[in-house]
Amino acid sequence: MPTTQTFLLPDLGEGLTEAELLTWLVTVGDTVELNQNIAEVETAKASVELPSPYAGTVVALYADEGATIEVGRPFIDIAVEGASTDDTPTAPAPSQTPPVSKERTPVLVGYGVAEESTGRRRRRTNAATASAVDAVVTEQERPLAAPPVRFAAKQNGIDLAEVPATGDRGQVTRDDLEQYLARSAADPVPEPGAASGESARPGAAVLDEERTPIKGVRKHTADAMVRSAFTAPHVTEFVTVDVTPAVDLLAQLKESKHFRSVRITPLALVAKALLVALRSNPSLNSAWDEANQEIVTKRYVNLGIAAATPRGLMVPNIKNAHTLSLRDLAEALTTLTTTAKEGRTGPQDLSAGTITITNVGVFGVDSGTPILNPGEAAILCFGAIRRQPWEYRGEIALRSVTTLSLSFDHRLVDGEQGSRFLATIADILSDPVTLIALS
């Protein structure tokens, strides 16, 4: 006889406490296989797909698309043939991993199986069981509708209970929802404060607002930036440099047979210049360990690139960038930006960064005072390259000029170190042959 198993939302990495449900990939009544993807969720780190912990039939879904779910809360019920209720995998709490039996619990792709020293499972309490039953009842009382229809209704602020259902099982279909929206648009709700049939008074203020919940990547970014701004003493320095030789070099590289299959950009040269400059300025690639009262100087470089994505600002990083040639670095940058824009950046791509570049030049901005990525000592801001009059060999000439700015943590980097590092990058870009000499 089938036994219903409740899968609790797991901690998807680094002590995350919640996740937003983006899309259900299954519906009630579907048959699923072990490790089949059942939903896509977004954490403060990245968007990930959750695999099924069981093979069986979906009995209940505990949340609507767009909802935020706390780690450890019921996520999905699956009816499993011949299963024991003790086999239910529980999600780790933010600060610790609960016990799970290796012998009895199926191993989920992407998740290990942790053990407790006693080797015994923590059993669900009667209260937890009652909560799960209540949630199932609530699920069954809701109007029937496919997940995409629920999501569309939520996006438009529509209560599905108010939508006449014409589906063969009594469910609200997409056509039902679209017709309801069309009727609502034809018969708009009167403006608050105005009597039925009356128009707003001439000159009266019309409050046209849109409210967006602060969650997911945007919430994580906001928290991180506030924490960084009020924890690390920021200092920002600027230098304006003639990068005409670097622009000329890029034109030559694009014609070279070695770079014909590679998208080589000014950012690649700036990144390579930064990596070379770090060799003589290692303090810019360090971190402040408050707990141990130590400065951690890192001999590896995981180069972060600030990227504007549909999900908000993200800073994925290129692991061990210091080992890459200019060609390999250009390929890695292309892969990183493409993956970020497509929303495929994973948690592993966002962790363990050591220094960051933000390229505001792509937006036509000349410079800025960037905030440090938490845990890092420095961030370089690369501005727009503009053709403008410039002193060159004693005369005024039209040159390619850009402004670089460097923000750094003054606990880790003093003014001389920061200035030398920024000046070295500027020197390399003004005379890129230096890359050959120092690489």
Steps between C-alpha positions, in 0.01 A plus 500: 500500500643841408634716782498879469843656551542871572812659356614808696674785323876440550774752571633556150839619617692715749227529763230653281172533689243530220436465129246638253304248297534603136336212316348164579612241244238250620132508598288296742445153352825492300727197525861594575828311501780522756710812432255632238487881523177604672538877542721799432574723800700816548712559807695808596788345307363351180219325318510120537285199409393264779509125428240263640611299805260217410346308215122509529189709447467869590233538769529866603692818422545727801555838334394714206749620243647829614472412870796512739553178699712461812760225516360201688137564400294236310558535126336205326323173589575188295321165538761224494434127470631299796663799672528558873418834658847493657646541152389863470806718424509807721658827401805628686442789738701814414763428763516120508427184301240262644560126508412285199555128463726415210362149474134595480481843337538534120789729410383809318710637215683810621452418869714283722372284785609619843520285812450570870740351749221286651410360156128553575253715309318791653134411476237753400289618791122468512478878462703488179285216369183694584635807318571290192145357506353850538706616203369208288142594590571859401650378171188299425264790580671736256349542153643251254745653249826411332813667647546740201140619545555550876814699428327720240215564744745594776686737267170676419374503859206271419336267753433179304193435716334793319571362150223280347654161420417309179761223514389138471608437861364828626836671465562861399656497153722760338208606278284545812760729653555700180125554457471610863786748452337631182171560682683671785679731255170591335342575840781665700482544876423864598788699641511483882317794655285565192130422494377240254463654153697812597831599347785636709484867589700726267846552644466211744812290550492158331707246695642280223742269682658161456629304800758224456577260787861517614618141483734262324812642338395864551452446874834322529676776304345774713596328825854436377554858383373650826715261701806584288444876509467509878769243580796570272648853494482583130750719316461576127771631267479601133734515202427613144718331242568503126421145388548555128779239485273244669219575252744460212622169646143371520451578130813302417400206718161476332680454166740243643436134417549420871198711603264459202273261689511706822302809596776730621382820675655794687381334823726203427803729479400680820454168677841377384660828609343462845627144534853607407489797739397272788834319484680802638206617713370189683326699776222582251417127487451447873220472755436614858431210739320671787447180703869409507633856474709409198565635152471221244710565189390269219744359247221410261269740317128428451416802288146630549320683219196705604218409261158655452256212445121461478516383865698804618866575564718192531876454536602161361873438498758329282677243713883510496501784248868566576592179312326599174654640184338805338320275252371266771397798714301647210319167450425474874356854502272418207374184670448680832298789355291276272417265786405793727273667243323169434439456873706181521757619756534241777585547870852370441560779246412766759708376792865546602574812295818690592487826298246655264472711184185698420471626142278810502639605164254273321226737623684809373604601854843653553570392858360420842574420864414128522426325829719202585367151453482371862814316605720657232766769528447685172273563202609665174253714305560520123338801330405577142775541240450831321677671211604844621777761471806400700859611539717258300872549437478871564197558279120476523367189329178301490556199726305218666471585870338326798472548876574223747394518863605269780316453830690313770473401865730733692547239774677280246643746251669829579504797266839424348410139421168594344657781297783280369256227401275742308799669337639164388173410329495841329862458384424160348197629311694800368786272392356147457837362389556488876266200506755304299785610722322419828284201400 
